[in-house]
Amino acid sequence: MLSVVGGKFHACGIKSYDRGVICWGFIIKRSTPSPRGIKVFEVAAGDYFTCAVLADKYLMPSCWGVDFPTSLPLAVSPGMCQPAPCPPGSYAINQHKGLCKSPDSRVCMRCSGACPPEMYQKSACNLASDRLCEYNCASCSSSQCFTNCSSSYSNASTEKKTEKFWALQLPVVIAEIAFAIFIVSVVSITAILYVRYRLKDCECSKGSKGKKLNGSSSLQNENKVRPDIEELKIRRAQMFTYEELESATCGFKEESIVGKGSFSCVFKGVLKDGTVVAVKRAIVSPNMQKNSKEFHTELDLLSRLNHAHLLNLL
């Protein structure tokens, strides 16, 4: 301890290794508890209270307990200002706290004592700062050491867990992103190739349809000159059986002939519904193929023409 003060039923002291405050004794129910985690330069005690000069808050006083003064000074100097440098074993308080009027003067404070067995010296005392001690978590025996080390370990373990988590998850995340890019690329390429295939197939279909149309038109042209009557398709012509025509012309009698040509005869006939028609019958001759071709050509022309002086083809 750097210093110890006592009241009627309690005592407080300044720890040498970190200038923290520790109090013990009987505590009145209405008492304010002693602050934790503060550093002080000096400490003083009353009957039921304790006051200290804070080192981290510009030398402001702080009191705890009960029945302490309600009006406290704005700042308390922990020592006398002196122009000479601080002697060995002491350090100067920062000048920005405004303790001394002269910028060349300073307040010298005695260095803290050696670190306790559970602590080690992190930085030595010098002209600018006090000795700094920290807990050695490998050799803890007090509750304060365990509490401090557990919080430190929890922070360190959290950082390690975070690093380990990202070390394990980062390859997985990268692999998932790469797989997603691969799937999107495969789907896109497949869609493009499918569309191109369909377009090409459509063009081929159009070409084949055009060829079919050309082939059918040429086939029709050939059919026009073919002599087979089964393959000839005359537009708008009605089909009649031989028996119907024979009955309409009374057996193709000579009395029914109304005209005669080089390759056919025309007979007058009456259908069952009373329609008067002209029936043209081909004449049997040695050049039957030529006559059949001319006959079919005439029928095709009659199916296409519509004139007042021409008979309509049924």
LOVEX-523809 format. One line per field, with one value per residue (C-alpha): x, y, z; residue number from 0. Coordinates in pm, 1 decimal. Example, Ala and Ser with C-alpha at 12.3 -4.5 7.8 and 13.67 -1.06 7.14 Angstrom:
BEGIN
xx	(1230.0|1367.0);
yy	(-450.0|-106.0);
zz	(780.0|714.0);
num	(0|1);
END
This chain:
BEGIN
xx	(0.0|116.3|-98.5|-374.3|-641.1|-913.8|-1245.1|-1449.2|-1553.7|-1365.0|-1026.7|-911.8|-575.2|-402.8|-262.1|100.7|91.2|-194.6|-298.2|-640.2|-853.1|-946.1|-1165.4|-1264.4|-1449.9|-1812.6|-2032.1|-2339.8|-2653.9|-2688.0|-2320.8|-2210.2|-1982.5|-1619.2|-1556.5|-1382.3|-1138.4|-1011.0|-660.9|-595.3|-301.4|-411.4|-683.1|-835.1|-1097.7|-1367.2|-1576.4|-1809.2|-1671.0|-1354.2|-1237.3|-962.2|-792.6|-856.1|-555.0|-748.8|-1000.0|-786.5|-733.5|-1102.7|-1199.1|-1435.9|-1602.2|-1796.3|-1958.3|-2214.0|-2232.8|-1942.8|-1920.8|-2164.6|-1939.0|-1604.1|-1315.2|-1286.5|-937.9|-680.7|-308.8|-138.8|188.0|397.6|506.0|883.0|1098.9|1365.1|1340.4|1189.8|1444.5|1499.1|1215.2|949.7|767.7|610.1|236.8|129.0|148.0|-178.3|-370.4|-273.6|-140.8|134.1|114.7|464.3|507.5|857.3|729.3|595.7|450.3|659.2|500.5|671.7|677.5|457.8|613.3|706.7|435.4|261.7|340.7|34.2|134.5|422.8|569.9|450.5|634.1|885.2|851.8|1009.1|1003.7|674.1|464.5|431.0|506.2|238.9|158.3|-71.2|-199.1|-6.1|-295.5|-74.2|-31.4|-365.6|-461.4|-698.3|-1049.9|-940.2|-681.5|-930.1|-1190.7|-944.1|-800.9|-1142.7|-1252.1|-923.3|-949.4|-1309.3|-1210.9|-912.7|-1118.6|-1388.0|-1129.6|-979.9|-1323.1|-1399.2|-1070.4|-1126.7|-1482.9|-1373.8|-1079.8|-1325.4|-1613.0|-1420.3|-1330.5|-1692.5|-1825.5|-1578.7|-1672.4|-2045.5|-1993.4|-1781.9|-2044.8|-2322.9|-2124.2|-2061.7|-2432.0|-2536.3|-2275.6|-2387.2|-2754.5|-2680.7|-2467.5|-2727.8|-3005.7|-2804.6|-2721.9|-3085.5|-3214.4|-2961.3|-3059.0|-3427.7|-3365.0|-3159.2|-3426.2|-3689.8|-3489.2|-3447.3|-3821.0|-3895.3|-3654.5|-3808.7|-4157.7|-4048.2|-3907.4|-4227.6|-4432.5|-4212.9|-4234.0|-4610.2|-4644.4|-4423.4|-4621.6|-4941.4|-4788.8|-4695.9|-5041.0|-5193.6|-5025.9|-5062.7|-5327.8|-5448.9|-5782.0|-5743.4|-5449.6|-5613.1|-5781.4|-6020.6|-6136.2|-6510.9|-6608.1|-6875.4|-6831.8|-7100.3|-7108.4|-7130.3|-7472.3|-7603.4|-7481.9|-7610.0|-7952.0|-7954.3|-7884.4|-8114.6|-7822.4|-7625.9|-7876.2|-7805.5|-8124.0|-7958.3|-7646.7|-7630.4|-7272.0|-6970.7|-6600.0|-6280.9|-6233.9|-6575.9|-6953.4|-7188.1|-7518.3|-7816.6|-7921.6|-8156.1|-8044.4|-8269.7|-8332.8|-8446.5|-8127.6|-8059.5|-7695.2|-7462.3|-7259.3|-6937.4|-6824.6|-6488.5|-6477.1|-6278.7|-5986.8|-5638.6|-5469.6|-5649.2|-5368.5|-5371.0|-5749.8|-5755.3|-5501.4|-5697.6|-6020.6|-5881.5|-5734.0|-6074.3|-6235.3|-5973.8|-6040.6|-6414.9|-6368.1|-6177.7|-6394.4|-6727.8|-6896.0|-7248.1|-7196.4|-7035.8|-7196.6|-7099.2|-6917.5|-7104.8);
yy	(0.0|351.6|498.3|386.1|599.4|499.5|622.0|499.3|166.0|141.9|186.0|254.0|236.7|306.9|-2.7|37.0|-140.1|48.9|330.1|173.9|211.7|-73.5|-38.4|-274.1|-266.8|-209.5|-54.0|147.3|66.8|417.9|431.3|490.1|200.4|268.2|322.4|57.1|94.8|441.6|566.9|819.0|1026.3|1086.1|957.8|1097.8|955.1|1098.0|918.3|752.3|855.7|862.3|1112.4|1080.4|1290.3|1121.7|1081.0|1025.0|1312.3|1625.8|1588.1|1616.6|1495.2|1204.5|1088.9|782.5|653.6|863.1|1219.9|1342.8|1716.8|1824.1|2108.3|1984.0|2189.1|2199.1|2050.5|1944.8|1946.4|1623.3|1805.7|2121.3|2269.6|2278.2|2402.9|2134.9|1800.0|1512.6|1303.9|933.1|713.5|974.0|1099.3|1426.4|1468.6|1581.9|1956.9|1971.8|1928.3|2284.4|2217.5|2478.3|2835.1|2827.1|2594.5|2508.9|2383.9|2038.3|1822.7|1516.7|1197.0|896.7|586.5|296.0|1.3|-330.4|-537.6|-799.5|-1171.3|-1221.6|-936.0|-852.3|-518.3|-414.2|-80.0|68.5|401.5|693.6|1072.5|1085.3|800.3|566.4|195.6|-17.2|-367.7|-631.3|-964.1|-1280.2|-1508.6|-1817.9|-1777.2|-1642.6|-1702.0|-1413.2|-1340.6|-1009.8|-1189.4|-1452.2|-1186.5|-977.1|-1275.5|-1424.7|-1102.4|-1084.4|-1448.2|-1404.6|-1116.8|-1309.8|-1626.0|-1428.1|-1286.9|-1631.4|-1781.8|-1508.5|-1567.5|-1942.9|-1900.5|-1692.5|-1924.1|-2213.0|-2030.4|-1822.6|-2120.3|-2239.4|-1896.2|-1871.6|-2222.4|-2139.7|-1821.2|-2007.0|-2284.2|-2029.3|-1855.9|-2193.9|-2287.2|-1949.4|-1980.9|-2334.0|-2235.0|-1925.9|-2116.7|-2394.2|-2141.2|-1964.6|-2291.2|-2406.0|-2080.7|-2098.3|-2460.5|-2371.8|-2081.4|-2302.6|-2572.5|-2313.2|-2193.6|-2553.0|-2611.0|-2303.3|-2425.0|-2771.6|-2620.8|-2405.6|-2709.7|-2899.5|-2614.6|-2598.8|-2973.6|-2972.2|-2694.1|-2881.7|-3195.6|-3011.0|-2888.0|-3243.2|-3363.8|-3115.9|-3286.4|-3643.5|-3846.5|-4032.6|-3896.6|-4023.3|-3784.6|-3486.0|-3246.4|-3011.3|-2728.8|-2671.1|-2984.4|-3220.2|-3594.0|-3806.6|-4179.3|-4327.6|-4470.7|-4124.0|-3971.6|-4262.5|-4227.9|-3850.2|-3891.3|-4192.8|-4425.0|-4177.4|-4205.8|-4031.3|-3828.0|-3664.2|-3550.0|-3170.8|-3138.6|-3333.2|-3264.5|-3434.2|-3619.5|-3600.6|-3581.8|-3359.9|-3504.0|-3328.2|-3470.6|-3411.8|-3493.8|-3640.6|-3295.1|-3164.0|-2975.7|-2968.6|-3042.5|-3101.2|-3420.3|-3451.7|-3805.2|-3890.1|-4075.8|-4398.3|-4352.6|-4499.0|-4187.0|-4220.8|-4068.0|-3741.5|-3720.2|-3782.4|-3507.4|-3255.1|-3363.0|-3304.7|-2970.1|-2857.9|-2964.5|-2773.2|-2458.2|-2491.3|-2519.0|-2190.3|-1985.0|-1819.5|-1650.9|-1580.0|-1762.7|-2066.4|-2347.9|-2367.9|-2676.6|-2855.6);
zz	(0.0|-76.7|200.0|439.3|609.9|853.9|993.9|1290.3|1142.5|809.8|641.5|282.2|111.8|-221.4|-391.3|-483.0|-820.7|-987.6|-748.5|-713.2|-399.1|-166.5|145.1|425.8|756.5|866.4|597.8|690.5|492.0|349.3|249.5|-109.9|-216.8|-295.4|-669.8|-875.0|-1158.2|-1054.1|-987.5|-711.6|-592.2|-233.0|-0.8|322.5|559.0|786.6|1046.6|794.9|453.8|241.6|-22.5|-282.7|-552.0|-888.7|-1116.3|-1440.9|-1415.4|-1387.8|-1009.7|-925.7|-574.3|-523.4|-198.8|-93.4|223.1|414.6|551.0|332.8|242.0|-25.0|-146.3|-278.6|-421.6|-796.8|-797.6|-545.4|-611.2|-504.2|-429.9|-454.0|-783.7|-830.2|-1117.8|-1073.6|-1252.7|-1060.7|-867.2|-934.9|-814.1|-902.9|-1210.1|-1321.5|-1361.6|-1707.1|-1751.0|-1951.0|-1624.4|-1532.5|-1182.7|-1194.7|-1322.1|-1468.1|-1765.6|-1641.3|-1304.0|-1231.1|-955.3|-876.6|-750.0|-600.4|-818.8|-721.9|-545.2|-695.4|-858.2|-635.8|-682.6|-905.9|-1136.2|-1363.2|-1465.2|-1808.5|-1814.4|-1568.8|-1391.7|-1581.4|-1572.6|-1763.7|-1620.5|-1325.2|-1317.9|-1488.6|-1361.4|-1504.9|-1374.5|-1454.1|-1542.1|-1519.7|-1141.4|-1014.7|-651.6|-572.7|-691.7|-847.1|-1059.5|-1174.6|-1254.9|-1455.7|-1640.4|-1717.3|-1886.8|-2075.8|-2176.1|-2286.4|-2513.7|-2646.1|-2693.0|-2873.0|-3110.8|-3163.5|-3224.4|-3475.1|-3654.2|-3650.7|-3775.9|-4073.2|-4135.7|-4169.2|-4335.6|-4588.5|-4814.0|-4793.9|-4891.8|-5180.7|-5297.6|-5286.2|-5486.7|-5743.9|-5770.9|-5818.4|-6094.1|-6259.7|-6251.3|-6393.5|-6670.8|-6763.3|-6770.6|-6980.7|-7232.5|-7255.8|-7316.0|-7587.7|-7765.6|-7742.9|-7891.2|-8174.1|-8240.8|-8250.9|-8486.6|-8715.1|-8704.7|-8789.9|-9090.2|-9205.9|-9168.7|-9376.5|-9643.6|-9651.3|-9667.4|-9959.8|-10133.6|-10066.7|-10209.9|-10516.7|-10549.3|-10515.4|-10772.5|-11014.1|-10940.6|-11020.7|-11344.8|-11429.0|-11336.1|-11579.1|-11872.2|-11743.0|-11919.2|-11607.2|-11511.3|-11151.2|-11089.8|-11257.6|-11013.6|-11188.9|-10966.6|-10910.6|-11108.6|-10973.1|-11003.9|-11178.3|-11237.0|-11582.3|-11504.6|-11405.6|-11732.8|-11935.7|-11771.2|-11827.6|-12205.1|-12252.3|-12315.1|-12529.2|-12819.9|-13145.8|-13100.4|-12798.4|-12990.1|-13012.3|-13135.3|-13254.6|-13262.5|-13371.0|-13042.7|-12866.8|-12903.6|-12704.3|-12582.4|-12431.3|-12096.6|-11808.0|-11453.1|-11186.3|-11035.8|-11377.2|-11461.7|-11838.9|-11908.1|-12199.7|-12166.8|-12366.7|-12446.6|-12595.8|-12928.6|-12934.9|-13178.4|-13237.0|-13090.1|-12759.2|-12549.2|-12745.7|-12740.6|-12365.3|-12305.8|-12514.8|-12346.8|-11999.2|-12102.4|-12224.5|-11897.4|-11701.9|-11906.3|-11861.8|-11486.8|-11487.1|-11729.9|-11656.6|-11957.1|-12074.3|-12409.1|-12246.6|-12056.8|-11693.0|-11579.5|-11302.8);
num	(0|1|2|3|4|5|6|7|8|9|10|11|12|13|14|15|16|17|18|19|20|21|22|23|24|25|26|27|28|29|30|31|32|33|34|35|36|37|38|39|40|41|42|43|44|45|46|47|48|49|50|51|52|53|54|55|56|57|58|59|60|61|62|63|64|65|66|67|68|69|70|71|72|73|74|75|76|77|78|79|80|81|82|83|84|85|86|87|88|89|90|91|92|93|94|95|96|97|98|99|100|101|102|103|104|105|106|107|108|109|110|111|112|113|114|115|116|117|118|119|120|121|122|123|124|125|126|127|128|129|130|131|132|133|134|135|136|137|138|139|140|141|142|143|144|145|146|147|148|149|150|151|152|153|154|155|156|157|158|159|160|161|162|163|164|165|166|167|168|169|170|171|172|173|174|175|176|177|178|179|180|181|182|183|184|185|186|187|188|189|190|191|192|193|194|195|196|197|198|199|200|201|202|203|204|205|206|207|208|209|210|211|212|213|214|215|216|217|218|219|220|221|222|223|224|225|226|227|228|229|230|231|232|233|234|235|236|237|238|239|240|241|242|243|244|245|246|247|248|249|250|251|252|253|254|255|256|257|258|259|260|261|262|263|264|265|266|267|268|269|270|271|272|273|274|275|276|277|278|279|280|281|282|283|284|285|286|287|288|289|290|291|292|293|294|295|296|297|298|299|300|301|302|303|304|305|306|307|308|309|310|311|312|313);
END
